[in-house]
Amino acid sequence: MATLILVRHGRSTANTSGVLAGRMPGVALDERGVAQAAALPGRLAGVPLAAVVSSPLQRCRETVRPLLDARPGLPLHTEERISECDYGDWSGRKLAELADEPLMEVVQAHASAAAFPGGESMRAMQARAVDAVRDWNARVEAEHGEDAVYAMCSHGDIIKSIVADALGLHLDLFQRIHVDPCSVTVIRYTRLRPFLVRLGDTGDFAALAPRESGETGGAAEVGGGAGAP
């Protein structure tokens, strides 16, 4: 089956301000995120891509734009099912404030029981994202062959939930997975099982350095922000 390259969007203005962006409109890449996106074509230069699939949100579309510009003719498909988790009433709130919410403890330790007020459950988030991947695997393989490779640009919690599924991990364990902005995660799917080939690869170790005061490590998702390593 097809090989999937999962790209988390580059660092956004919400990441640097510590806001849980969710599906809020107008959340763009910040200066560092733009640079990360600009470097993506070089990082993937040796990989033949059959297609690019993107979340409809602005920060993902901005992340894949340099890759598409570098490869004229590479098709772009928008996929609603890999859009950010619907955090409902939590959208737009500061992660520092949300850390005191009783639900946040459930999100971190028992994600399968977490449902956001006015939004969706984390179980529903994972189910739609995994369904989208399975559908795109079949489509890409049917159109380009079983050795085809395609890229999918999405969000931290979405990517982590897809990785958990590929590893056979319960959703309650997905918070043990971490993916940095503009990191690359690769899953090779076969008839009987998926193989995790890369996880959160940024090409350097800068993300391991101590963070500046007020910075959330680029993770403004619930699972990637509060309590993240």
C-alpha positions as CSV (number, residue, x, y, z in Angstrom):
1,M,0.0,0.0,0.0
2,A,0.9,3.7,-0.2
3,T,3.5,5.4,2.1
4,L,2.1,8.4,4.0
5,I,4.2,11.4,4.9
6,L,2.5,13.4,7.6
7,V,3.6,17.0,7.9
8,R,2.6,19.1,10.9
9,H,2.0,22.7,9.9
10,G,4.8,25.2,10.6
11,R,4.8,27.3,13.7
12,S,1.8,29.6,13.8
13,T,0.9,32.9,15.5
14,A,-1.3,30.9,17.9
15,N,1.7,28.7,18.8
16,T,3.8,31.6,19.8
17,S,1.0,33.4,21.7
18,G,0.0,30.2,23.6
19,V,-3.6,30.2,22.3
20,L,-5.6,27.1,21.5
21,A,-6.4,27.9,17.9
22,G,-8.6,25.0,17.0
23,R,-10.5,26.0,13.9
24,M,-10.4,29.7,14.3
25,P,-10.0,31.6,11.0
26,G,-7.0,33.8,10.3
27,V,-4.3,31.8,12.2
28,A,-1.3,32.1,9.9
29,L,2.3,30.9,10.1
30,D,4.6,33.2,12.0
31,E,8.1,34.3,10.7
32,R,9.7,31.0,11.9
33,G,6.8,29.0,10.5
34,V,7.3,30.6,7.1
35,A,11.0,29.7,7.1
36,Q,10.1,26.1,8.1
37,A,7.7,25.8,5.2
38,A,10.2,27.3,2.8
39,A,12.7,24.6,3.8
40,L,10.2,21.7,3.3
41,P,10.8,21.3,-0.5
42,G,14.5,20.8,0.1
43,R,13.9,18.3,2.9
44,L,11.6,16.2,0.6
45,A,13.6,16.8,-2.6
46,G,14.5,13.2,-3.0
47,V,11.0,11.8,-2.5
48,P,8.7,11.4,-5.5
49,L,5.2,12.5,-4.4
50,A,2.0,11.4,-6.0
51,A,-0.1,14.0,-4.3
52,V,-0.4,16.5,-1.4
53,V,-3.5,16.4,0.9
54,S,-4.1,19.3,3.3
55,S,-6.3,20.3,6.1
56,P,-8.4,23.3,4.9
57,L,-7.0,25.6,7.6
58,Q,-4.8,28.5,6.6
59,R,-1.7,27.4,8.5
60,C,-1.6,24.1,6.7
61,R,-2.3,25.6,3.3
62,E,0.6,28.0,3.9
63,T,2.9,25.2,4.9
64,V,2.4,23.2,1.7
65,R,2.5,26.2,-0.7
66,P,6.3,26.3,-1.1
67,L,6.3,22.5,-1.8
68,L,3.6,23.0,-4.5
69,D,5.4,25.9,-6.0
70,A,8.6,23.8,-6.2
71,R,6.7,21.0,-8.0
72,P,4.4,22.4,-10.7
73,G,1.7,20.0,-11.5
74,L,1.7,18.2,-8.1
75,P,-2.0,17.9,-7.2
76,L,-3.3,19.4,-4.0
77,H,-6.4,18.0,-2.4
78,T,-8.2,19.5,0.6
79,E,-9.5,17.1,3.2
80,E,-12.0,18.2,5.9
81,R,-11.5,15.1,7.9
82,I,-7.9,16.0,8.8
83,S,-8.8,19.5,10.0
84,E,-8.0,20.4,13.5
85,C,-10.0,19.0,16.4
86,D,-13.1,21.0,17.1
87,Y,-12.3,22.3,20.5
88,G,-15.7,24.2,20.7
89,D,-15.9,26.6,23.6
90,W,-12.2,26.2,24.3
91,S,-11.1,27.6,20.9
92,G,-9.3,30.9,21.2
93,R,-8.5,30.5,24.9
94,K,-5.1,30.6,26.5
95,L,-3.5,27.2,27.2
96,A,-2.3,28.6,30.6
97,E,-6.0,29.2,31.5
98,L,-7.1,25.8,30.2
99,A,-4.5,24.0,32.3
100,D,-6.7,24.6,35.4
101,E,-9.8,23.1,33.8
102,P,-10.8,19.7,35.2
103,L,-11.4,18.4,31.7
104,M,-7.7,19.1,30.8
105,E,-6.6,16.4,33.2
106,V,-9.0,14.0,31.4
107,V,-7.6,15.1,28.0
108,Q,-4.1,14.3,29.1
109,A,-4.7,11.0,30.9
110,H,-7.9,9.6,29.5
111,A,-8.3,11.1,26.1
112,S,-10.9,8.5,25.0
113,A,-13.3,10.0,27.6
114,A,-12.7,13.6,26.6
115,A,-15.3,15.7,24.8
116,F,-14.9,19.4,24.4
117,P,-17.9,21.7,25.4
118,G,-19.6,22.8,22.2
119,G,-17.1,20.7,20.1
120,E,-16.2,17.1,19.4
121,S,-14.8,14.2,21.3
122,M,-11.2,13.0,20.9
123,R,-12.6,9.6,19.9
124,A,-14.5,11.2,17.0
125,M,-11.4,13.2,16.0
126,Q,-9.3,10.1,15.7
127,A,-12.0,8.1,13.9
128,R,-12.4,10.7,11.2
129,A,-8.7,11.2,10.7
130,V,-7.9,7.5,10.5
131,D,-10.8,7.0,8.1
132,A,-9.4,9.7,5.9
133,V,-5.9,8.1,5.8
134,R,-7.3,4.7,4.9
135,D,-9.4,6.2,2.1
136,W,-6.5,8.2,0.7
137,N,-4.2,5.2,1.0
138,A,-6.6,3.2,-1.2
139,R,-7.1,6.1,-3.6
140,V,-3.4,6.8,-4.0
141,E,-2.5,3.2,-4.5
142,A,-5.3,2.7,-7.1
143,E,-4.1,5.7,-9.1
144,H,-0.3,5.5,-8.7
145,G,0.6,2.0,-7.6
146,E,1.5,0.3,-4.3
147,D,4.9,2.0,-4.0
148,A,3.4,5.5,-4.2
149,V,4.2,8.1,-1.6
150,Y,2.0,11.1,-0.8
151,A,2.1,13.9,1.8
152,M,-0.6,15.0,4.2
153,C,-0.4,18.3,6.1
154,S,-2.4,18.4,9.3
155,H,-2.3,19.3,13.0
156,G,-0.5,18.0,16.1
157,D,-3.4,16.1,17.8
158,I,-4.6,14.7,14.4
159,I,-1.1,13.4,13.6
160,K,-0.6,11.9,17.0
161,S,-3.9,10.1,16.8
162,I,-3.0,8.6,13.4
163,V,0.4,7.5,14.8
164,A,-1.3,5.9,17.8
165,D,-3.6,4.0,15.5
166,A,-0.7,2.8,13.3
167,L,1.2,1.6,16.4
168,G,-1.8,-0.2,17.9
169,L,-1.8,2.2,20.9
170,H,-5.0,3.0,22.7
171,L,-6.1,6.6,22.3
172,D,-5.4,7.1,26.0
173,L,-1.7,6.8,25.3
174,F,-1.5,9.2,22.4
175,Q,-0.3,12.1,24.6
176,R,3.0,10.2,24.9
177,I,3.7,11.1,21.3
178,H,5.1,14.5,20.4
179,V,5.4,16.1,16.9
180,D,7.0,19.5,16.5
181,P,5.8,22.2,14.0
182,C,6.8,21.3,10.4
183,S,8.1,17.9,11.5
184,V,7.8,14.9,9.2
185,T,6.3,11.6,10.3
186,V,6.2,8.7,7.9
187,I,4.0,5.6,8.0
188,R,4.3,2.8,5.5
189,Y,1.0,0.8,5.2
190,T,1.0,-2.8,4.2
191,R,-1.9,-5.3,3.8
192,L,-1.4,-6.7,7.4
193,R,0.1,-3.8,9.4
194,P,1.5,-0.3,9.3
195,F,5.1,0.5,10.0
196,L,6.2,3.8,11.6
197,V,9.3,4.8,9.6
198,R,9.9,8.3,11.0
199,L,8.4,10.2,13.9
200,G,8.5,14.0,14.3
201,D,11.6,14.4,12.2
202,T,12.7,18.0,11.9
203,G,16.2,17.4,10.5
204,D,17.9,19.0,13.6
205,F,17.9,18.9,17.4
206,A,17.1,22.6,18.0
207,A,13.7,21.7,19.5
208,L,15.5,19.9,22.4
209,A,17.0,23.2,23.6
210,P,15.3,25.0,26.5
211,R,12.4,27.2,25.3
212,E,12.2,30.9,25.6
213,S,9.9,32.3,28.2
214,G,6.3,32.2,27.1
215,E,6.8,29.9,24.2
216,T,4.7,26.7,24.1
217,G,7.2,24.7,22.0
218,G,5.1,25.4,18.9
219,A,2.2,23.3,20.2
220,A,-1.0,25.1,20.5
221,E,-3.1,22.0,20.4
222,V,-4.5,20.6,23.6
223,G,-2.4,17.5,23.4
224,G,0.8,19.3,22.3
225,G,0.6,22.4,24.5
226,A,-0.3,21.9,28.1
227,G,1.8,19.3,29.8
228,A,3.8,18.6,26.7
229,P,7.5,17.7,27.0
